[in-house]
Amino acid sequence: MLDMGEALLDLLAKVDIVHMPVLMDNKYFGPLGDGDKMSIPEADIGIISGGVRNEKEKHVAEEMRAKCKKLVALGSCACFGGIPALANMWPKADLLERVFRGCPTTEKAADPAEDLPPLTDRVMAVDEVVKVDAMIPGCPTSPDWIGDALTALIEGKPWTLPDRSVCDVCPTKREKKAGGTLKRPLESVTFDPNAPLDTMRCLMEQGFLCLGPVTRAGCGGHEKTPRCIKGYMPCRGCMGPVRKGANPMVDMMGALSSIGLDAKALVDRRAMFNRYIGGHNLLRPLPQAPVRR
């Protein structure tokens, strides 16, 4: 939000901040923390960053929904579960076993329970718990969209990003074909640092896994050039699916095969294609194969 620069000054002139734990010494349970009921001030607009992993976070989301006229999910974790939702590929019991008893650098111990909120069964996006009025994705979110979205909500207008993919705004050249196998992400991209981006060949056609075909455009904010592409790196998918209800893993398999790349070369396609979007049941434990006797 601070990266909005001077636009932040115009926005702050229109609002009063009544609750912001990162700036204010707010207590959820009274000034001394000794109350028996969570209390959050009423507000016209509430912003939640981060997904829901435990019962306290779920309670906070529900309380904010009750106290705020409009609720905003800010960032990929709030919108889709984010990187933490990669944990949804395993049952909660397996994760706890790994962390508290199976990790070589951890002294084996029982699952902690005292003074800690219970974990939910999986990592959830905010809109899986409560109704959300606006979603501003990104990891990190573009300051441009934060300013635009909050200004629209203050003025009583709806706000959303268009249903366009990163490929729709990517300036690189495409020949719609590729050769060989997928390359490792740290291999060198072919480009001329002294030439404009529109002279560089599409990174996926160069053999790199780029999630641009299945990822919503907008990471660059008002400057349309995607941030990763601008840094000569393939898209990692942080802006989430192009449209609600899409299945990026299925769509990405088709995009790769259409230019001659073999998706089977990826060690873990589920995690790679759903890296930031494991909420909404896009990542969940695989059924256990029956034991043969």
KAMO-V842163 format. One record per residue. N is the residue number from 0. RES is the residue in one letter. OMEGA is omega in radians with two decimals (999 if undefined). Layout:
N&RES&OMEGA ; N&RES&OMEGA
//
This chain:
0&M&3.13 ; 1&L&3.14 ; 2&D&3.05 ; 3&M&3.11 ; 4&G&-3.07 ; 5&E&3.12 ; 6&A&3.12 ; 7&L&3.13 ; 8&L&3.11 ; 9&D&-3.12 ; 10&L&-3.11 ; 11&L&3.12 ; 12&A&-3.08 ; 13&K&-3.01 ; 14&V&2.92 ; 15&D&3.11 ; 16&I&-3.08 ; 17&V&-3.13 ; 18&H&3.12 ; 19&M&-3.03 ; 20&P&-3.13 ; 21&V&3.14 ; 22&L&-3.03 ; 23&M&3.10 ; 24&D&3.14 ; 25&N&3.05 ; 26&K&3.11 ; 27&Y&-3.05 ; 28&F&3.09 ; 29&G&-3.08 ; 30&P&-3.13 ; 31&L&-3.13 ; 32&G&-3.05 ; 33&D&3.12 ; 34&G&-3.14 ; 35&D&-3.12 ; 36&K&3.13 ; 37&M&-3.12 ; 38&S&3.08 ; 39&I&-3.13 ; 40&P&3.04 ; 41&E&-3.11 ; 42&A&3.05 ; 43&D&-3.10 ; 44&I&3.04 ; 45&G&-3.14 ; 46&I&3.09 ; 47&I&2.99 ; 48&S&-3.11 ; 49&G&3.10 ; 50&G&-3.11 ; 51&V&-3.11 ; 52&R&3.14 ; 53&N&-3.04 ; 54&E&3.10 ; 55&K&3.13 ; 56&E&3.08 ; 57&K&3.14 ; 58&H&3.13 ; 59&V&3.13 ; 60&A&3.14 ; 61&E&3.13 ; 62&E&3.11 ; 63&M&3.10 ; 64&R&-3.13 ; 65&A&-3.03 ; 66&K&-3.06 ; 67&C&3.11 ; 68&K&3.09 ; 69&K&-3.13 ; 70&L&-3.08 ; 71&V&2.98 ; 72&A&-3.04 ; 73&L&3.10 ; 74&G&-3.04 ; 75&S&3.11 ; 76&C&3.13 ; 77&A&-3.07 ; 78&C&-2.99 ; 79&F&-3.06 ; 80&G&3.07 ; 81&G&3.14 ; 82&I&3.13 ; 83&P&-3.10 ; 84&A&2.96 ; 85&L&3.11 ; 86&A&-3.13 ; 87&N&3.11 ; 88&M&-3.13 ; 89&W&3.05 ; 90&P&-3.11 ; 91&K&-3.12 ; 92&A&3.12 ; 93&D&3.12 ; 94&L&3.14 ; 95&L&3.11 ; 96&E&-3.13 ; 97&R&-3.04 ; 98&V&-2.98 ; 99&F&3.12 ; 100&R&-3.06 ; 101&G&-3.11 ; 102&C&-3.08 ; 103&P&-3.08 ; 104&T&-3.12 ; 105&T&3.05 ; 106&E&-3.06 ; 107&K&-3.12 ; 108&A&3.08 ; 109&A&3.09 ; 110&D&3.12 ; 111&P&-3.11 ; 112&A&-3.05 ; 113&E&3.08 ; 114&D&3.09 ; 115&L&3.11 ; 116&P&3.13 ; 117&P&3.06 ; 118&L&2.96 ; 119&T&-3.07 ; 120&D&-3.13 ; 121&R&3.04 ; 122&V&-3.10 ; 123&M&2.93 ; 124&A&-3.06 ; 125&V&-3.08 ; 126&D&2.98 ; 127&E&-3.11 ; 128&V&-3.12 ; 129&V&3.07 ; 130&K&3.12 ; 131&V&-3.09 ; 132&D&3.12 ; 133&A&3.11 ; 134&M&3.13 ; 135&I&-3.05 ; 136&P&3.10 ; 137&G&3.12 ; 138&C&0.02 ; 139&P&3.09 ; 140&T&3.08 ; 141&S&3.09 ; 142&P&3.13 ; 143&D&-3.07 ; 144&W&3.08 ; 145&I&3.14 ; 146&G&-3.12 ; 147&D&-3.08 ; 148&A&-3.12 ; 149&L&3.09 ; 150&T&3.12 ; 151&A&-3.13 ; 152&L&3.08 ; 153&I&-3.13 ; 154&E&3.10 ; 155&G&-3.13 ; 156&K&3.06 ; 157&P&3.10 ; 158&W&3.03 ; 159&T&3.05 ; 160&L&3.12 ; 161&P&3.12 ; 162&D&3.10 ; 163&R&-3.13 ; 164&S&3.06 ; 165&V&3.13 ; 166&C&-3.14 ; 167&D&-3.09 ; 168&V&-3.12 ; 169&C&-3.06 ; 170&P&-3.02 ; 171&T&-3.12 ; 172&K&3.13 ; 173&R&3.06 ; 174&E&3.09 ; 175&K&3.04 ; 176&K&3.09 ; 177&A&3.14 ; 178&G&3.08 ; 179&G&-3.10 ; 180&T&3.11 ; 181&L&-3.12 ; 182&K&3.05 ; 183&R&-3.06 ; 184&P&-3.07 ; 185&L&3.02 ; 186&E&-3.03 ; 187&S&3.02 ; 188&V&3.10 ; 189&T&3.13 ; 190&F&3.07 ; 191&D&-3.08 ; 192&P&-3.13 ; 193&N&-3.12 ; 194&A&3.12 ; 195&P&-3.09 ; 196&L&-3.08 ; 197&D&3.03 ; 198&T&-3.14 ; 199&M&3.13 ; 200&R&3.08 ; 201&C&-3.06 ; 202&L&3.10 ; 203&M&3.07 ; 204&E&3.01 ; 205&Q&3.08 ; 206&G&3.14 ; 207&F&3.09 ; 208&L&3.12 ; 209&C&-3.09 ; 210&L&3.13 ; 211&G&-3.10 ; 212&P&-3.03 ; 213&V&-3.07 ; 214&T&-3.14 ; 215&R&3.07 ; 216&A&3.03 ; 217&G&-3.09 ; 218&C&-3.14 ; 219&G&-3.13 ; 220&G&-3.13 ; 221&H&3.00 ; 222&E&-2.91 ; 223&K&-3.10 ; 224&T&3.14 ; 225&P&-3.04 ; 226&R&-3.11 ; 227&C&-3.14 ; 228&I&3.11 ; 229&K&3.10 ; 230&G&3.13 ; 231&Y&3.10 ; 232&M&3.10 ; 233&P&3.11 ; 234&C&3.13 ; 235&R&3.04 ; 236&G&-3.01 ; 237&C&-3.11 ; 238&M&3.07 ; 239&G&-3.08 ; 240&P&3.13 ; 241&V&3.13 ; 242&R&-3.12 ; 243&K&3.12 ; 244&G&-3.14 ; 245&A&3.07 ; 246&N&-3.03 ; 247&P&-3.09 ; 248&M&3.12 ; 249&V&-3.11 ; 250&D&-3.10 ; 251&M&3.08 ; 252&M&3.12 ; 253&G&-3.13 ; 254&A&3.13 ; 255&L&-3.09 ; 256&S&-3.10 ; 257&S&3.11 ; 258&I&3.01 ; 259&G&3.09 ; 260&L&-3.07 ; 261&D&-3.13 ; 262&A&-3.13 ; 263&K&3.11 ; 264&A&3.12 ; 265&L&-3.09 ; 266&V&-3.12 ; 267&D&-3.09 ; 268&R&-3.12 ; 269&R&-3.10 ; 270&A&-3.10 ; 271&M&-3.07 ; 272&F&-3.11 ; 273&N&-2.99 ; 274&R&-3.08 ; 275&Y&-2.91 ; 276&I&-3.09 ; 277&G&3.02 ; 278&G&3.13 ; 279&H&3.11 ; 280&N&3.06 ; 281&L&2.98 ; 282&L&3.09 ; 283&R&-3.12 ; 284&P&3.07 ; 285&L&3.09 ; 286&P&3.11 ; 287&Q&3.12 ; 288&A&3.13 ; 289&P&3.13 ; 290&V&3.12 ; 291&R&-3.13 ; 292&R&999
//
